[in-house]
Amino acid sequence: MTDDVEGAKKFYGELLGWTFEGSDEELYGGYVTASKDGKQVAGIMAKMPDQAEMPNTWSIYLRSTDAEATAAAVADAGGQVFVPPMTVPEMGVMAMASDPSGAVVGIWEPLGHAGYQLVNETGSVGWHELNSRGYEAAVEFYRKAFGWETSTMADTPEFRYTTLGEGEAARAGIFDANTFLPEGVPSHWQIFLVVDNADEAVKKIAELGGQVIAEPWDDPHGRHARVTDAQGAPFMLHQSLR
């Protein structure tokens, strides 16, 4: 979600080699689909007038077989549905909600649009992570509302982390970020975009007008950097070290 669709297309096109296809303005509000090597990897949407004060940001949508039922489950599990399920013609049914820690998450019941066609490859999304100020409540919420089968990856006072799935089959993570997030930064989901070389990517990001919030570092899962695009939307870079 951005206030500069053309600027975002230029940024991600040059950084990741994305190509773009627009949509019917009347039906879909000019939604832009981003692809890598002909496979869909993301979407770009202009903010509506009533969203002008909201920050530019990436959102994630969790797949549902029944958006109405999932929205009800979200409410029952302690979340809040602030955009009730609505049909996007021929594409799917979407809703927007927040979990008990305040992080915004989308719900998507696919009809004609199934979502990602490429993941975990250069130029695509490789990981989704919730930085939560209410870790225990968030883990329980996603189990109840979305039926997640979770695995505790780490549980120490210094680092608590739970994944959707286990080991190599894990598909997302929940991080206890209460002492990590700067004051005033709420719980939020973030995406990791895969690059071949994180160090070269941060140089390119600076050239394109983005910001490098944290220079590349290594951990057991790869080499990462925390950055923003030229419009200020934050995301993570991920480089596999295998």
C-alpha positions in Angstrom: 0.0 0.0 0.0 1.7 3.2 -1.2 1.1 6.8 -2.0 3.3 6.5 -5.1 2.5 3.5 -7.3 4.8 4.5 -10.1 7.7 5.2 -7.7 7.2 1.8 -6.1 7.2 0.1 -9.5 10.4 1.8 -10.4 12.0 0.9 -7.1 11.1 -2.8 -7.1 11.5 -3.2 -10.8 15.1 -2.0 -10.6 15.9 -3.8 -7.4 14.3 -7.2 -8.0 13.6 -7.3 -11.7 9.8 -7.2 -11.2 7.5 -6.6 -14.0 4.0 -5.2 -13.6 0.5 -5.5 -14.9 -2.3 -3.1 -14.1 -6.0 -3.9 -13.6 -9.3 -2.4 -14.3 -9.5 1.0 -12.4 -13.3 0.7 -11.9 -13.3 -2.9 -10.7 -10.0 -3.1 -8.8 -9.0 0.4 -8.1 -5.9 0.2 -10.4 -4.4 -2.7 -8.4 -1.0 -3.6 -9.9 0.3 -7.2 -9.9 4.0 -7.7 -9.7 5.7 -10.7 -11.3 9.2 -12.2 -11.4 10.0 -14.2 -14.5 6.4 -14.3 -15.4 5.2 -15.6 -12.0 3.1 -13.5 -9.6 5.0 -12.4 -6.4 3.3 -9.4 -5.0 0.7 -6.6 -5.4 0.8 -2.8 -5.3 -2.2 -0.7 -4.4 -2.6 3.1 -4.2 -3.8 4.3 -0.8 -7.3 5.6 -0.7 -8.0 9.3 0.3 -9.0 8.2 3.8 -5.7 6.4 4.2 -3.5 9.4 3.4 -2.2 9.5 7.0 -1.4 5.8 7.1 2.3 4.9 6.5 3.2 3.1 3.3 3.5 -0.5 4.2 3.5 -4.1 3.0 0.6 -6.3 4.2 0.3 -10.1 4.3 -2.9 -12.1 3.6 -3.4 -15.5 5.1 -5.3 -18.0 2.9 -8.8 -19.1 4.0 -11.3 -21.5 2.6 -14.1 -19.5 4.0 -13.4 -15.8 4.7 -16.7 -15.4 6.6 -15.9 -18.3 8.9 -12.3 -17.1 9.4 -13.5 -13.5 10.3 -15.9 -15.0 12.9 -13.0 -17.1 14.3 -10.8 -14.0 14.4 -13.4 -12.2 16.6 -13.9 -15.3 18.8 -10.1 -15.6 19.3 -9.7 -12.0 20.5 -8.9 -10.2 17.3 -10.7 -7.4 15.6 -12.2 -7.4 12.1 -12.1 -3.8 10.8 -12.8 -4.6 7.1 -15.5 -7.3 6.9 -15.3 -9.9 4.2 -15.9 -8.4 0.8 -15.8 -9.9 -2.7 -13.3 -8.7 -5.2 -15.0 -9.6 -8.5 -13.6 -12.8 -10.0 -10.5 -12.7 -7.7 -11.5 -13.7 -4.2 -13.0 -12.6 -0.9 -10.9 -10.4 1.4 -11.1 -9.0 4.9 -8.7 -7.1 7.2 -8.2 -7.8 10.9 -5.9 -7.2 13.7 -4.6 -9.8 16.2 -4.7 -9.3 20.0 -1.2 -7.6 19.9 -2.4 -5.1 17.4 -0.7 -6.4 14.2 -2.8 -6.0 11.0 -3.3 -9.2 9.0 -5.3 -9.8 5.8 -7.7 -12.7 5.1 -8.0 -14.0 1.5 -10.3 -16.6 0.2 -9.2 -17.3 -3.4 -11.5 -17.5 -6.3 -9.6 -16.6 -9.5 -6.5 -15.3 -7.8 -4.6 -17.9 -5.7 -1.8 -15.7 -4.6 1.9 -16.3 -4.9 3.2 -18.3 -7.9 6.8 -18.0 -6.8 8.3 -18.2 -3.3 11.7 -18.7 -1.7 13.5 -17.7 -5.0 15.4 -14.6 -5.9 13.0 -11.7 -6.3 10.2 -13.3 -4.4 9.0 -13.4 -0.8 11.0 -15.9 1.3 9.5 -15.5 4.8 6.8 -13.7 6.8 7.5 -12.7 10.4 5.3 -11.2 13.1 7.1 -8.9 15.5 4.7 -9.0 18.4 4.4 -7.0 21.6 2.0 -9.7 22.9 3.8 -12.9 22.0 1.9 -15.5 24.0 -1.5 -14.1 23.0 -0.5 -13.8 19.4 0.7 -17.5 19.2 -2.6 -18.6 20.7 -4.6 -16.4 18.4 -3.1 -17.7 15.2 -3.6 -21.3 16.4 -7.3 -20.6 17.2 -8.3 -18.2 14.4 -6.3 -19.7 11.5 -5.7 -23.3 12.7 -1.9 -23.0 12.8 0.1 -26.0 13.9 3.0 -24.3 15.6 6.5 -25.3 16.8 8.5 -23.5 19.4 11.9 -22.7 17.9 13.3 -20.9 20.9 12.0 -20.1 24.4 14.5 -18.2 26.5 14.2 -14.8 28.2 16.4 -13.4 25.5 14.7 -14.9 22.5 11.3 -16.4 22.0 10.2 -17.6 18.6 7.4 -19.8 17.3 6.9 -21.0 13.7 4.0 -22.1 11.6 5.1 -25.6 10.8 8.4 -27.0 11.9 12.0 -27.1 10.6 12.4 -26.9 6.8 8.6 -27.0 6.5 8.1 -23.8 8.5 6.3 -21.0 6.6 6.1 -18.0 9.0 7.4 -17.0 12.4 6.2 -15.1 15.5 8.9 -13.2 17.4 8.6 -11.9 20.9 9.7 -8.4 20.0 8.4 -6.5 23.1 11.9 -5.5 24.2 13.3 -5.3 20.7 10.9 -2.8 19.0 11.6 0.9 19.5 9.2 2.9 21.6 6.1 3.7 19.7 6.5 1.0 17.1 3.5 -1.4 17.3 3.3 -5.1 16.6 3.5 -5.7 12.9 4.0 -8.3 10.2 7.1 -7.9 7.9 8.1 -9.6 4.7 11.5 -10.9 3.7 12.4 -10.5 0.0 15.0 -12.8 -1.4 18.2 -11.5 -3.0 21.3 -13.1 -4.3 23.6 -10.7 -2.4 22.4 -8.7 0.5 25.4 -6.3 0.5 24.9 -5.4 -3.1 21.2 -5.1 -2.6 21.6 -2.5 0.2 23.9 -0.4 -2.1 21.2 -0.5 -4.8 18.5 0.4 -2.3 20.4 3.5 -1.3 20.9 4.5 -5.0 17.2 4.1 -5.6 16.2 6.4 -2.7 15.5 3.8 -0.1 17.0 3.6 3.4 19.1 1.0 5.1 17.9 0.8 8.7 20.2 -2.1 9.7 23.3 -3.1 7.6 23.5 -6.8 6.6 24.2 -9.3 9.3 24.4 -13.1 9.4 22.4 -15.6 11.5 21.9 -19.4 11.1 19.2 -18.8 8.5 21.1 -16.5 6.1 22.2 -12.9 5.7 19.7 -10.2 6.3 19.2 -6.4 6.2 16.4 -4.2 7.4 15.5 -1.5 4.8 12.8 0.7 3.4 11.8 1.4 -0.2 11.9 4.9 -1.7 8.4 5.6 -0.3 9.3 4.5 3.2 7.7 1.1 3.3 9.9 -1.2 5.5 10.9 -4.8 4.6 13.7 -7.3 5.1 16.2 -8.6 2.7 17.2 -12.3 2.9 20.2 -13.9 1.3 20.6 -17.7 1.7 24.1 -18.7 2.8 23.7 -22.3 1.8 
